[in-house]
Amino acid sequence: MPKDRIFRSDVLIIGCGIAGASAALEAAKSGLRVNIITKASVPEESNTYYAQGGIVSMGKDDNARILKEDIIKTGDGINNPESVEVLAGQGREFVERILIEELRIPFTRSSGETLDYAQEAGHSRRRILHVKDSTGRTIEETFIAALKKYSNVNFMTGRTAVDLLTVPHHSRNLISYYREPQCIGAYVLDNTSRAVDIYFANYTVLATGGCGAVYLYTSNPREAIGAGYAMAHRAGARIVNMEYIQFHPTSLYHRDSDGFLISETVRGEGARLKTKEGQTFMEKYSDKRELAPRDEVTRAIYEEMTNSDSSYVLLDLASYAKVEIKKRFPYIHKTCLEYGIDITREPIPVVPAAHYGCGGVLVDEWGRSSLGNLYAVGEVSCTGVHGANRLASTSLLEGLVWGTRAAQDIAAHFDPALPYEQEEIHPWYYPDREEEIDPALINQDWLTIRSTMWNYAGIIRTRKRLERAKADLEYLRHRIEKFYKEAKMDPKVVGLKHGIQVALMITHAALANPISLGAHFRKD
Ligand SMILES: Cc1cc2nc3c(=O)[nH]c(=O)nc-3n(C[C@H](O)[C@H](O)[C@H](O)COP(=O)(O)OP(=O)(O)OC[C@H]3O[C@@H](n4cnc5c(N)ncnc54)[C@H](O)[C@@H]3O)c2cc1C
């Protein structure tokens, strides 16, 4: 049996994408002792790393009121006005102070010293800062390099959070049941030694990102399975809006591509969508054809795929391009060529992909959750900024703003006295006989989760489909729970336990909400 250890810090941050890294940087500057963990083997690996488009700031003919209106229009009006006010009112200052002045992110400039502001769907102004088409990667690498300079930040890779530590739930002291529930850290699996260590902290910040990878087709890396939602749910924190999963209309359909995004500007430059047989179809769905809003295009593609029992449709740029393709889309051209597709000569096979979770752990404007001493920031949280749908390029900014503000709040209210008796906490329970895991079982369970979510709780939902999803997933959950209790601890087993729970959370929320709004579409 592996030997577990105990780690202590003022703040435990789970995840080091833009949200966790922002929280860590601010906490480090306040002199707090920070443990920051990631399940990845390199700290940069995250959704943040793959963000291409950019981060919202404020354009030249722009102001907070106009940005607020755009956010609320896209979110179908169910956004939290106080959170939108924070993002629109303070976002630009955070970008300038932290990203430009402090971290010196080399945002693309159009001529000389002038910043290049890009425009994306849903934005009424040009206001998106970018580093060519690798914004997330540059931001993430710069953050990690900056954090490594602080001696009070302890970086730990290859550590998978298993469960949040909460009192009274994990306490041996029965008197603790009379106190307010609070989070005091986490049980964390060391991916190498397979021990489940205890991480105590006065404050815990969940920054575990989104859950696109519970779907068969996703733009997210395969590790984005929503662990934070599952852990917060088990710990008793409030979770909201899980049904609002945003889908991107076009990702590359190829066995090896893992959801490479084909930008919507490709359709803006004339590309047309066709069935596998070469028939255009958008004219059946919208007067605007290929330039219809993202959700409408996504649903049209899905309908065509379902009706013709096809796994993809075609995006034909070669026959219609109004621009020189190689010059306008060098990255897409180069990447598709690597998969044997020359987009200057042939159509691109595409499929919609789960992209972003608008809901999550409910937090206030400082990132405080409903559970004592637990904060949540970035995609795992629900600040209410996005309402029923996210305005493009606002999520990196939300992670930056809320990550920083959460650490500011912790520093302002920091109480060094630990609010619990550490020796009263249960160590991790290991079964007497641990079974070796069979990867075939895990792979098949994931395939079932992902295809169930895609077909029954995906782009177009009906009560029948969702009820079927609920029944199938609940049955699978029983089997996974049994497996989890007997199997040797392993990041894959932990991921499966988190993943089935997240799939059920989305399904339950979608079933309970008969009203189509934003990213949640009910056909019945
Ligand atoms: C292809 C793509 C393009 C995008 N483009 C843009 C864009 O242009 N602009 C924009 O604003 N947004 C964009 N987004 C969305 C945006 O990238 C994300 O919403 C944002 O990066 C989320 O940041 P985060 O810090 O919350 O989470 P992430 O960056 O996903 O970080 C999560 C962290 O948590 C860790 N983690 C997860 N589970 C565990 C666990 N159990 N234990 C320990 N560690 C764990 C991960 O290893 C990682 O370090 C894009 C997303 C994708 C996938």
The ligand as a Tripos MOL2 file, in Angstrom:
@<TRIPOS>MOLECULE
LIG
   53    58     1     0     0
SMALL
NO_CHARGES

@<TRIPOS>ATOM
      1 C1         -9.4490   25.1450  -28.9880 C.3       1 LIG1
      2 C2         -9.9320   26.2040  -28.0540 C.ar      1 LIG1
      3 C3         -9.8840   27.5430  -28.4370 C.ar      1 LIG1
      4 C4        -10.3180   28.5500  -27.5460 C.ar      1 LIG1
      5 N1        -10.1790   29.8540  -27.9050 N.ar      1 LIG1
      6 C5        -10.4740   30.8360  -27.0140 C.ar      1 LIG1
      7 C6        -10.1990   32.1990  -27.2900 C.ar      1 LIG1
      8 O1         -9.6700   32.5360  -28.3490 O.2       1 LIG1
      9 N2        -10.5250   33.1330  -26.3510 N.ar      1 LIG1
     10 C7        -11.1010   32.8180  -25.1480 C.ar      1 LIG1
     11 O2        -11.3800   33.7150  -24.3370 O.2       1 LIG1
     12 N3        -11.3680   31.5080  -24.8550 N.ar      1 LIG1
     13 C8        -11.0590   30.5280  -25.7360 C.ar      1 LIG1
     14 N4        -11.3040   29.2170  -25.4220 N.ar      1 LIG1
     15 C9        -11.8250   28.8970  -24.0860 C.3       1 LIG1
     16 C10       -10.7190   29.0910  -23.0450 C.3       1 LIG1
     17 O3         -9.5070   28.5870  -23.5670 O.3       1 LIG1
     18 C11       -11.0110   28.4070  -21.7140 C.3       1 LIG1
     19 O4        -12.3100   28.7040  -21.3030 O.3       1 LIG1
     20 C12       -10.0410   28.8700  -20.6340 C.3       1 LIG1
     21 O5         -8.7240   28.7190  -21.0810 O.3       1 LIG1
     22 C13       -10.2440   28.0960  -19.3380 C.3       1 LIG1
     23 O6         -9.2240   28.4540  -18.4490 O.3       1 LIG1
     24 P1         -9.1710   27.7890  -17.0120 P.3       1 LIG1
     25 O7         -7.9630   28.3440  -16.3290 O.co2     1 LIG1
     26 O8        -10.4750   27.9160  -16.3370 O.co2     1 LIG1
     27 O9         -8.9820   26.2210  -17.3000 O.3       1 LIG1
     28 P2         -7.8360   25.4150  -18.1520 P.3       1 LIG1
     29 O10        -7.0080   26.3430  -18.9430 O.co2     1 LIG1
     30 O11        -8.5410   24.3490  -18.8440 O.co2     1 LIG1
     31 O12        -6.9490   24.8050  -16.9850 O.3       1 LIG1
     32 C14        -7.4380   23.7440  -16.1760 C.3       1 LIG1
     33 C15        -6.2980   23.2620  -15.2800 C.3       1 LIG1
     34 O13        -6.8250   22.3630  -14.3070 O.3       1 LIG1
     35 C16        -6.0300   21.1720  -14.2820 C.3       1 LIG1
     36 N5         -6.8840   20.0710  -13.7860 N.ar      1 LIG1
     37 C17        -8.0780   19.6630  -14.2540 C.ar      1 LIG1
     38 N6         -8.5550   18.6610  -13.4800 N.ar      1 LIG1
     39 C18        -7.6450   18.4440  -12.4990 C.ar      1 LIG1
     40 C19        -7.5750   17.5510  -11.3920 C.ar      1 LIG1
     41 N7         -8.5390   16.6410  -11.1080 N.pl3     1 LIG1
     42 N8         -6.4870   17.6150  -10.5970 N.ar      1 LIG1
     43 C20        -5.4730   18.5000  -10.8470 C.ar      1 LIG1
     44 N9         -5.4890   19.3650  -11.8900 N.ar      1 LIG1
     45 C21        -6.5740   19.3420  -12.6890 C.ar      1 LIG1
     46 C22        -5.5420   21.0360  -15.7150 C.3       1 LIG1
     47 O14        -4.4390   20.1610  -15.8030 O.3       1 LIG1
     48 C23        -5.2050   22.5020  -16.0100 C.3       1 LIG1
     49 O15        -3.9640   22.8430  -15.4220 O.3       1 LIG1
     50 C24       -10.8690   28.2000  -26.2860 C.ar      1 LIG1
     51 C25       -10.9300   26.8560  -25.9090 C.ar      1 LIG1
     52 C26       -10.4680   25.8650  -26.7680 C.ar      1 LIG1
     53 C27       -10.5210   24.4450  -26.3220 C.3       1 LIG1
@<TRIPOS>BOND
     1     1     2 1
     2     2     3 ar
     3     2    52 ar
     4     3     4 ar
     5     4     5 ar
     6     4    50 ar
     7     5     6 ar
     8     6     7 ar
     9     6    13 1
    10     7     8 2
    11     7     9 ar
    12     9    10 ar
    13    10    11 2
    14    10    12 ar
    15    12    13 ar
    16    13    14 ar
    17    14    15 1
    18    14    50 ar
    19    15    16 1
    20    16    17 1
    21    16    18 1
    22    18    19 1
    23    18    20 1
    24    20    21 1
    25    20    22 1
    26    22    23 1
    27    23    24 1
    28    24    25 2
    29    24    26 1
    30    24    27 1
    31    27    28 1
    32    28    29 2
    33    28    30 1
    34    28    31 1
    35    31    32 1
    36    32    33 1
    37    33    34 1
    38    33    48 1
    39    34    35 1
    40    35    36 1
    41    35    46 1
    42    36    37 ar
    43    36    45 ar
    44    37    38 ar
    45    38    39 ar
    46    39    40 ar
    47    39    45 ar
    48    40    41 1
    49    40    42 ar
    50    42    43 ar
    51    43    44 ar
    52    44    45 ar
    53    46    47 1
    54    46    48 1
    55    48    49 1
    56    50    51 ar
    57    51    52 ar
    58    52    53 1
@<TRIPOS>SUBSTRUCTURE
     1 LIG1         1 GROUP 0 **** ****
